[in-house]
Amino acid sequence: MDKDELILDYEHGDNLGIKGHRENNNQKNISKIISIDNYRKKHKKKNNKGIFKKLFIALISMALIIIVVFGAFKFFVYSAKQKLYSKVNNQIQTTINDEQTPLSSEAEEESIDWKDGYISYNGKTYAYNEDILTFLIMGIDKDGEADLLSDGIDGGQADSLFLLVMNPHDESINVLSINRNTMTLIDVYDENGEFVTSGIGQICLQHGYGDGRDLSCKRCVKAVRNLYRDIPIAGYASINMGAIGKLNDAIGGVSLEILYDIPGIEGHNTLSKGDYVTLVGDDAYWYTKYRDINVFDSVSERQDRQKQYLSLFIPKLKQSILDDPSVIVSIYNAIEPYVVTDLGIGELTYIGTKTAGYKFDTDNIYEMEGTTIVGESGFEEFTCDEDALYDLIVKIFYEEVNK
């Protein structure tokens, strides 16, 4: 091959050496591209696996946290429930006994397997409903915070007394209103806290003989249990009346028709009979607290207003808890300085969440039957109808035993 031919082949790329060199380079480049592509795919898969692995671990971790938190909450509530029922079980042995309601011959003929705690009433046999939880709620005639008092006779009168009864068998809430002037056995102490005597007096006075806090409450619980034939009481809460407005506003107020004219004295607003209003703040307090002591049996008028208010307040409170259970904590925090209770946040949470779906209306509010007179002391005295009270106790706290 001469020089010109060699140049021609080079120019046209026909030289075998050059051509082979190019092919080898192309193959190497292609191999590199394939290797890089495989590397990327391989590491992309690894990265995807890594992402999925991390995501999976994160989801499992979140699930475990939720399980732990939920489990802790359930245990928290369960422990509160056990605490309440433990307190009740310790008291059940002192409920209505056979000496108060002797076994009748009619009951003996029914061939019922008689057990401790059974009672015979109007020809039927009943057993105490041990699943009931009962709480004493006291409204104290003080506006300020519930301070510990050194004076043993100025704990404040219990102007309002209610038994709040939770019945899981029929999922109901019953409220038993106790007339503040009910004459019953109370314990009297001197200003140094020393016991003086026991005697018949207005039940509202019992709270006053104490320290204005737990000691006063416990003594009031004792008087109420004595009046109601030693029914178990799972807990108590006394609320200074100054907290009513805060409690009312915590659920957005209560709308109702004013039952009686309430004068606008002592800086409070006038509330006129027949007006339909939403009670907020001080108006809620004034509507539920006001009583004209110069009008005979004005306690009954106030009880009418309190019954009306409770019949609207409780359902709204229940709905608030259903919408947001944490409202229990916010409500408690708002009124805590005014409240004395032996119920912790766990027990309150259990009560609130448990009863949020329970039925309650005006038919679930019961007032004591009896008569009011002006006693020798010059103060009103309410004597309850013992038969009617016993009927109520059996109806609310007992269940008929089947043959």
MARBA-246333 format. One record per residue (C-alpha): residue number from 1; residue in one letter; chain; x, y, z. Coordinates in nm, 2 decimals. Example, Ala and Ser with C-alpha at 12.3 -4.5 7.8 and 13.67 -1.06 7.14 Angstrom:
i, aa, ch, east, north, up
1, a, A, 1.23, -0.45, 0.78 $
2, s, A, 1.37, -0.11, 0.71 $
REM end
This chain:
i, aa, ch, east, north, up
1, m, A, 0.00, 0.00, 0.00 $
2, d, A, 0.15, 0.34, -0.10 $
3, k, A, 0.13, 0.66, 0.10 $
4, d, A, -0.17, 0.80, -0.08 $
5, e, A, -0.38, 0.49, -0.02 $
6, l, A, -0.28, 0.49, 0.35 $
7, i, A, -0.40, 0.85, 0.39 $
8, l, A, -0.72, 0.77, 0.21 $
9, d, A, -0.80, 0.47, 0.44 $
10, y, A, -0.72, 0.69, 0.74 $
11, e, A, -0.94, 0.96, 0.63 $
12, h, A, -1.23, 0.72, 0.57 $
13, g, A, -1.16, 0.54, 0.88 $
14, d, A, -1.08, 0.22, 0.70 $
15, n, A, -0.75, 0.16, 0.87 $
16, l, A, -0.78, -0.17, 1.06 $
17, g, A, -0.58, -0.06, 1.35 $
18, i, A, -0.77, 0.26, 1.41 $
19, k, A, -1.11, 0.09, 1.35 $
20, g, A, -1.03, -0.18, 1.59 $
21, h, A, -0.92, 0.07, 1.85 $
22, r, A, -1.24, 0.27, 1.82 $
23, e, A, -1.45, -0.05, 1.85 $
24, n, A, -1.27, -0.14, 2.17 $
25, n, A, -1.32, 0.21, 2.31 $
26, n, A, -1.69, 0.19, 2.23 $
27, q, A, -1.73, -0.14, 2.40 $
28, k, A, -1.55, -0.01, 2.70 $
29, n, A, -1.77, 0.30, 2.71 $
30, i, A, -2.08, 0.09, 2.67 $
31, s, A, -1.96, -0.14, 2.95 $
32, k, A, -1.90, 0.16, 3.17 $
33, i, A, -2.24, 0.30, 3.10 $
34, i, A, -2.40, -0.04, 3.18 $
35, s, A, -2.20, -0.07, 3.50 $
36, i, A, -2.30, 0.28, 3.61 $
37, d, A, -2.66, 0.21, 3.53 $
38, n, A, -2.65, -0.12, 3.72 $
39, y, A, -2.48, 0.05, 4.01 $
40, r, A, -2.75, 0.32, 4.02 $
41, k, A, -3.03, 0.07, 4.00 $
42, k, A, -2.87, -0.15, 4.27 $
43, h, A, -2.82, 0.14, 4.50 $
44, k, A, -3.16, 0.29, 4.42 $
45, k, A, -3.31, -0.04, 4.53 $
46, k, A, -3.09, -0.03, 4.85 $
47, n, A, -3.20, 0.33, 4.91 $
48, n, A, -3.57, 0.23, 4.86 $
49, k, A, -3.53, -0.06, 5.09 $
50, g, A, -3.36, 0.17, 5.34 $
51, i, A, -3.64, 0.43, 5.32 $
52, f, A, -3.91, 0.16, 5.35 $
53, k, A, -3.72, 0.01, 5.64 $
54, k, A, -3.70, 0.34, 5.82 $
55, l, A, -4.07, 0.42, 5.75 $
56, f, A, -4.17, 0.07, 5.88 $
57, i, A, -3.96, 0.12, 6.20 $
58, a, A, -4.12, 0.47, 6.25 $
59, l, A, -4.47, 0.33, 6.21 $
60, i, A, -4.40, 0.04, 6.44 $
61, s, A, -4.25, 0.29, 6.69 $
62, m, A, -4.56, 0.52, 6.67 $
63, a, A, -4.79, 0.22, 6.71 $
64, l, A, -4.59, 0.10, 7.02 $
65, i, A, -4.61, 0.45, 7.17 $
66, i, A, -4.98, 0.47, 7.11 $
67, i, A, -5.03, 0.12, 7.26 $
68, v, A, -4.81, 0.22, 7.57 $
69, v, A, -4.99, 0.55, 7.62 $
70, f, A, -5.33, 0.40, 7.57 $
71, g, A, -5.24, 0.11, 7.79 $
72, a, A, -5.11, 0.34, 8.06 $
73, f, A, -5.44, 0.55, 8.03 $
74, k, A, -5.65, 0.23, 8.06 $
75, f, A, -5.45, 0.12, 8.36 $
76, f, A, -5.48, 0.47, 8.51 $
77, v, A, -5.86, 0.46, 8.47 $
78, y, A, -5.88, 0.09, 8.58 $
79, s, A, -5.68, 0.17, 8.90 $
80, a, A, -5.91, 0.46, 8.97 $
81, k, A, -6.21, 0.23, 8.93 $
82, q, A, -6.07, -0.03, 9.16 $
83, k, A, -6.00, 0.24, 9.42 $
84, l, A, -6.36, 0.36, 9.41 $
85, y, A, -6.51, 0.01, 9.44 $
86, s, A, -6.26, -0.08, 9.72 $
87, k, A, -6.39, 0.21, 9.92 $
88, v, A, -6.75, 0.11, 9.85 $
89, n, A, -6.69, -0.26, 9.94 $
90, n, A, -6.55, -0.15, 10.28 $
91, q, A, -6.88, 0.02, 10.36 $
92, i, A, -7.13, -0.23, 10.21 $
93, q, A, -7.14, -0.43, 10.53 $
94, t, A, -7.32, -0.14, 10.70 $
95, t, A, -7.60, -0.10, 10.45 $
96, i, A, -7.97, -0.16, 10.54 $
97, n, A, -7.99, -0.46, 10.78 $
98, d, A, -8.25, -0.71, 10.88 $
99, e, A, -8.33, -0.53, 11.21 $
100, q, A, -8.45, -0.23, 11.01 $
101, t, A, -8.66, -0.44, 10.77 $
102, p, A, -8.73, -0.78, 10.93 $
103, l, A, -8.77, -1.08, 10.71 $
104, s, A, -9.15, -1.14, 10.66 $
105, s, A, -9.32, -1.48, 10.67 $
106, e, A, -9.43, -1.41, 10.31 $
107, a, A, -9.06, -1.39, 10.20 $
108, e, A, -8.98, -1.71, 10.39 $
109, e, A, -9.24, -1.90, 10.18 $
110, e, A, -9.08, -1.78, 9.86 $
111, s, A, -8.80, -2.03, 9.91 $
112, i, A, -8.53, -1.78, 9.82 $
113, d, A, -8.18, -1.87, 9.90 $
114, w, A, -8.13, -1.60, 10.16 $
115, k, A, -7.80, -1.42, 10.18 $
116, d, A, -7.64, -1.15, 10.39 $
117, g, A, -7.74, -0.81, 10.27 $
118, y, A, -8.09, -0.92, 10.15 $
119, i, A, -8.39, -0.73, 10.27 $
120, s, A, -8.76, -0.80, 10.26 $
121, y, A, -8.98, -0.51, 10.16 $
122, n, A, -9.35, -0.51, 10.08 $
123, g, A, -9.35, -0.88, 10.03 $
124, k, A, -9.05, -0.89, 9.80 $
125, t, A, -8.68, -0.97, 9.85 $
126, y, A, -8.41, -0.72, 9.74 $
127, a, A, -8.04, -0.72, 9.73 $
128, y, A, -7.82, -0.41, 9.74 $
129, n, A, -7.68, -0.32, 9.39 $
130, e, A, -7.30, -0.34, 9.47 $
131, d, A, -7.21, -0.19, 9.13 $
132, i, A, -7.37, 0.14, 9.22 $
133, l, A, -7.13, 0.43, 9.29 $
134, t, A, -7.27, 0.72, 9.50 $
135, f, A, -7.11, 1.06, 9.56 $
136, l, A, -7.21, 1.33, 9.80 $
137, i, A, -7.20, 1.68, 9.64 $
138, m, A, -7.22, 1.98, 9.88 $
139, g, A, -7.27, 2.34, 9.79 $
140, i, A, -7.11, 2.55, 10.07 $
141, d, A, -7.24, 2.90, 10.15 $
142, k, A, -6.89, 3.06, 10.10 $
143, d, A, -6.79, 3.26, 9.80 $
144, g, A, -6.41, 3.25, 9.84 $
145, e, A, -6.16, 2.97, 9.80 $
146, a, A, -6.19, 2.66, 10.03 $
147, d, A, -5.92, 2.75, 10.29 $
148, l, A, -5.83, 2.54, 10.58 $
149, l, A, -5.97, 2.69, 10.90 $
150, s, A, -5.84, 2.67, 11.25 $
151, d, A, -6.18, 2.76, 11.40 $
152, g, A, -6.38, 2.43, 11.44 $
153, i, A, -6.72, 2.59, 11.41 $
154, d, A, -6.70, 2.80, 11.10 $
155, g, A, -6.66, 2.54, 10.82 $
156, g, A, -6.96, 2.68, 10.63 $
157, q, A, -7.31, 2.55, 10.60 $
158, a, A, -7.40, 2.30, 10.33 $
159, d, A, -7.68, 2.50, 10.16 $
160, s, A, -7.71, 2.24, 9.89 $
161, l, A, -7.68, 1.87, 9.93 $
162, f, A, -7.71, 1.61, 9.65 $
163, l, A, -7.64, 1.24, 9.62 $
164, l, A, -7.51, 1.16, 9.26 $
165, v, A, -7.58, 0.80, 9.19 $
166, m, A, -7.42, 0.61, 8.90 $
167, n, A, -7.60, 0.28, 8.81 $
168, p, A, -7.41, 0.08, 8.55 $
169, h, A, -7.68, -0.19, 8.53 $
170, d, A, -7.93, 0.04, 8.36 $
171, e, A, -7.67, 0.31, 8.27 $
172, s, A, -7.85, 0.59, 8.45 $
173, i, A, -7.75, 0.88, 8.67 $
174, n, A, -7.99, 0.97, 8.95 $
175, v, A, -7.97, 1.28, 9.17 $
176, l, A, -8.12, 1.27, 9.52 $
177, s, A, -8.17, 1.62, 9.65 $
178, i, A, -8.15, 1.66, 10.03 $
179, n, A, -8.33, 1.94, 10.20 $
180, r, A, -8.07, 2.15, 10.39 $
181, n, A, -8.31, 2.19, 10.69 $
182, t, A, -8.36, 1.81, 10.73 $
183, m, A, -8.36, 1.72, 11.09 $
184, t, A, -8.12, 1.43, 11.16 $
185, l, A, -7.85, 1.32, 11.39 $
186, i, A, -7.54, 1.54, 11.37 $
187, d, A, -7.22, 1.56, 11.57 $
188, v, A, -7.15, 1.89, 11.75 $
189, y, A, -6.79, 2.02, 11.82 $
190, d, A, -6.66, 2.33, 12.00 $
191, e, A, -6.44, 2.60, 11.84 $
192, n, A, -6.13, 2.40, 11.94 $
193, g, A, -6.25, 2.10, 11.74 $
194, e, A, -6.34, 1.90, 12.06 $
195, f, A, -6.64, 1.67, 12.04 $
196, v, A, -6.93, 1.81, 12.25 $
197, t, A, -7.24, 1.59, 12.18 $
198, s, A, -7.46, 1.43, 11.92 $
199, g, A, -7.81, 1.55, 11.87 $
200, i, A, -8.09, 1.62, 11.62 $
201, g, A, -8.02, 1.93, 11.41 $
202, q, A, -8.04, 2.07, 11.06 $
203, i, A, -7.81, 1.86, 10.84 $
204, c, A, -7.67, 2.17, 10.67 $
205, l, A, -7.50, 2.25, 11.00 $
206, q, A, -7.28, 1.94, 11.01 $
207, h, A, -7.03, 2.08, 10.75 $
208, g, A, -6.98, 2.38, 10.97 $
209, y, A, -6.84, 2.17, 11.25 $
210, g, A, -6.50, 2.12, 11.10 $
211, d, A, -6.20, 2.27, 10.92 $
212, g, A, -6.39, 2.38, 10.61 $
213, r, A, -6.21, 2.11, 10.41 $
214, d, A, -6.18, 1.73, 10.44 $
215, l, A, -6.27, 1.71, 10.81 $
216, s, A, -6.60, 1.90, 10.74 $
217, c, A, -6.67, 1.69, 10.44 $
218, k, A, -6.62, 1.36, 10.62 $
219, r, A, -6.85, 1.46, 10.90 $
220, c, A, -7.11, 1.56, 10.65 $
221, v, A, -7.07, 1.23, 10.48 $
222, k, A, -7.13, 1.05, 10.81 $
223, a, A, -7.45, 1.25, 10.87 $
224, v, A, -7.59, 1.18, 10.52 $
225, r, A, -7.50, 0.81, 10.54 $
226, n, A, -7.69, 0.79, 10.87 $
227, l, A, -7.99, 0.96, 10.72 $
228, y, A, -7.99, 0.72, 10.42 $
229, r, A, -7.95, 0.40, 10.62 $
230, d, A, -7.57, 0.37, 10.58 $
231, i, A, -7.56, 0.35, 10.21 $
232, p, A, -7.20, 0.34, 10.08 $
233, i, A, -7.06, 0.67, 9.96 $
234, a, A, -6.77, 0.64, 9.72 $
235, g, A, -6.65, 1.00, 9.73 $
236, y, A, -6.74, 1.36, 9.82 $
237, a, A, -6.69, 1.70, 9.67 $
238, s, A, -6.78, 2.03, 9.84 $
239, i, A, -6.79, 2.34, 9.62 $
240, n, A, -6.79, 2.69, 9.76 $
241, m, A, -7.07, 2.87, 9.58 $
242, g, A, -6.82, 3.12, 9.43 $
243, a, A, -6.71, 2.84, 9.19 $
244, i, A, -7.06, 2.81, 9.03 $
245, g, A, -7.00, 3.08, 8.77 $
246, k, A, -6.67, 2.92, 8.66 $
247, l, A, -6.82, 2.58, 8.64 $
248, n, A, -7.11, 2.71, 8.44 $
249, d, A, -6.89, 2.90, 8.20 $
250, a, A, -6.66, 2.60, 8.15 $
251, i, A, -6.94, 2.43, 7.95 $
252, g, A, -7.06, 2.75, 7.77 $
253, g, A, -7.34, 2.85, 8.01 $
254, v, A, -7.69, 2.71, 8.07 $
255, s, A, -8.00, 2.83, 7.89 $
256, l, A, -8.33, 2.82, 8.08 $
257, e, A, -8.65, 3.00, 8.16 $
258, i, A, -8.64, 3.19, 8.49 $
259, l, A, -8.88, 3.02, 8.73 $
260, y, A, -8.90, 3.29, 9.00 $
261, d, A, -8.82, 3.66, 9.02 $
262, i, A, -8.47, 3.71, 9.16 $
263, p, A, -8.40, 4.06, 9.29 $
264, g, A, -8.09, 4.24, 9.18 $
265, i, A, -7.93, 4.30, 9.52 $
266, e, A, -7.58, 4.29, 9.65 $
267, g, A, -7.45, 4.39, 9.31 $
268, h, A, -7.62, 4.10, 9.13 $
269, n, A, -7.84, 4.13, 8.82 $
270, t, A, -8.22, 4.11, 8.84 $
271, l, A, -8.36, 3.79, 8.69 $
272, s, A, -8.73, 3.81, 8.60 $
273, k, A, -8.97, 3.52, 8.60 $
274, g, A, -9.06, 3.40, 8.25 $
275, d, A, -8.75, 3.54, 8.08 $
276, y, A, -8.55, 3.29, 7.87 $
277, v, A, -8.18, 3.35, 7.92 $
278, t, A, -7.84, 3.19, 7.90 $
279, l, A, -7.69, 3.21, 8.24 $
280, v, A, -7.33, 3.30, 8.25 $
281, g, A, -7.09, 3.39, 8.53 $
282, d, A, -7.24, 3.56, 8.82 $
283, d, A, -7.60, 3.51, 8.70 $
284, a, A, -7.56, 3.13, 8.73 $
285, y, A, -7.43, 3.17, 9.08 $
286, w, A, -7.71, 3.41, 9.18 $
287, y, A, -7.98, 3.20, 9.03 $
288, t, A, -7.88, 2.88, 9.21 $
289, k, A, -7.78, 3.04, 9.54 $
290, y, A, -8.03, 3.32, 9.62 $
291, r, A, -8.29, 3.26, 9.89 $
292, d, A, -8.51, 3.51, 10.08 $
293, i, A, -8.47, 3.40, 10.44 $
294, n, A, -8.78, 3.61, 10.53 $
295, v, A, -9.01, 3.39, 10.31 $
296, f, A, -9.13, 3.07, 10.47 $
297, d, A, -8.98, 2.75, 10.31 $
298, s, A, -8.78, 2.95, 10.06 $
299, v, A, -8.55, 2.65, 10.05 $
300, s, A, -8.81, 2.46, 9.84 $
301, e, A, -8.82, 2.75, 9.59 $
302, r, A, -8.44, 2.74, 9.56 $
303, q, A, -8.44, 2.36, 9.53 $
304, d, A, -8.68, 2.40, 9.23 $
305, r, A, -8.43, 2.63, 9.06 $
306, q, A, -8.14, 2.41, 9.14 $
307, k, A, -8.33, 2.10, 9.01 $
308, q, A, -8.40, 2.29, 8.69 $
309, y, A, -8.04, 2.40, 8.66 $
310, l, A, -7.90, 2.05, 8.72 $
311, s, A, -8.14, 1.90, 8.47 $
312, l, A, -7.99, 2.12, 8.20 $
313, f, A, -7.63, 2.14, 8.33 $
314, i, A, -7.56, 1.77, 8.36 $
315, p, A, -7.66, 1.68, 8.00 $
316, k, A, -7.45, 1.96, 7.87 $
317, l, A, -7.15, 1.86, 8.08 $
318, k, A, -7.19, 1.50, 7.95 $
319, q, A, -7.19, 1.62, 7.59 $
320, s, A, -6.89, 1.83, 7.65 $
321, i, A, -6.70, 1.52, 7.78 $
322, l, A, -6.82, 1.31, 7.49 $
323, d, A, -6.69, 1.58, 7.25 $
324, d, A, -6.36, 1.62, 7.44 $
325, p, A, -6.27, 1.40, 7.74 $
326, s, A, -5.99, 1.64, 7.83 $
327, v, A, -6.25, 1.90, 7.93 $
328, i, A, -6.26, 1.71, 8.27 $
329, v, A, -5.91, 1.83, 8.35 $
330, s, A, -5.98, 2.19, 8.23 $
331, i, A, -6.30, 2.21, 8.44 $
332, y, A, -6.12, 2.08, 8.75 $
333, n, A, -5.84, 2.32, 8.71 $
334, a, A, -6.08, 2.61, 8.68 $
335, i, A, -6.26, 2.54, 9.00 $
336, e, A, -6.00, 2.35, 9.20 $
337, p, A, -5.93, 2.64, 9.45 $
338, y, A, -6.30, 2.63, 9.55 $
339, v, A, -6.33, 2.26, 9.57 $
340, v, A, -6.26, 2.00, 9.84 $
341, t, A, -6.28, 1.64, 9.73 $
342, d, A, -6.13, 1.30, 9.80 $
343, l, A, -6.15, 1.21, 9.43 $
344, g, A, -5.83, 1.23, 9.23 $
345, i, A, -5.81, 1.32, 8.86 $
346, g, A, -5.81, 0.94, 8.78 $
347, e, A, -6.14, 0.89, 8.96 $
348, l, A, -6.29, 1.20, 8.80 $
349, t, A, -6.18, 1.08, 8.46 $
350, y, A, -6.33, 0.74, 8.52 $
351, i, A, -6.66, 0.89, 8.64 $
352, g, A, -6.67, 1.14, 8.35 $
353, t, A, -6.60, 0.90, 8.07 $
354, k, A, -6.81, 0.62, 8.22 $
355, t, A, -7.12, 0.83, 8.27 $
356, a, A, -7.09, 1.04, 7.95 $
357, g, A, -7.33, 0.80, 7.77 $
358, y, A, -7.57, 0.74, 8.07 $
359, k, A, -7.92, 0.86, 8.06 $
360, f, A, -8.03, 1.15, 8.27 $
361, d, A, -8.33, 1.39, 8.26 $
362, t, A, -8.57, 1.56, 8.51 $
363, d, A, -8.72, 1.22, 8.59 $
364, n, A, -8.39, 1.12, 8.74 $
365, i, A, -8.39, 1.39, 9.00 $
366, y, A, -8.56, 1.31, 9.33 $
367, e, A, -8.66, 1.54, 9.61 $
368, m, A, -8.73, 1.44, 9.97 $
369, e, A, -9.09, 1.42, 10.09 $
370, g, A, -9.18, 1.57, 10.43 $
371, t, A, -9.30, 1.87, 10.61 $
372, t, A, -9.14, 2.20, 10.71 $
373, i, A, -9.22, 2.39, 11.03 $
374, v, A, -9.06, 2.67, 11.23 $
375, g, A, -8.90, 2.50, 11.53 $
376, e, A, -8.86, 2.62, 11.88 $
377, s, A, -8.52, 2.77, 11.78 $
378, g, A, -8.70, 3.00, 11.54 $
379, f, A, -8.54, 2.83, 11.24 $
380, e, A, -8.71, 2.61, 10.98 $
381, e, A, -8.70, 2.24, 11.03 $
382, f, A, -8.77, 1.98, 10.77 $
383, t, A, -8.89, 1.64, 10.89 $
384, c, A, -8.86, 1.38, 10.61 $
385, d, A, -9.13, 1.12, 10.55 $
386, e, A, -8.94, 0.80, 10.67 $
387, d, A, -9.16, 0.57, 10.46 $
388, a, A, -9.12, 0.77, 10.15 $
389, l, A, -8.74, 0.79, 10.21 $
390, y, A, -8.72, 0.42, 10.26 $
391, d, A, -8.92, 0.37, 9.93 $
392, l, A, -8.67, 0.59, 9.75 $
393, i, A, -8.37, 0.40, 9.90 $
394, v, A, -8.50, 0.07, 9.79 $
395, k, A, -8.59, 0.20, 9.45 $
396, i, A, -8.25, 0.36, 9.38 $
397, f, A, -8.01, 0.13, 9.56 $
398, y, A, -8.17, -0.22, 9.55 $
399, e, A, -8.28, -0.47, 9.30 $
400, e, A, -8.54, -0.74, 9.33 $
401, v, A, -8.41, -1.09, 9.38 $
402, n, A, -8.56, -1.34, 9.14 $
403, k, A, -8.68, -1.67, 9.27 $
REM end
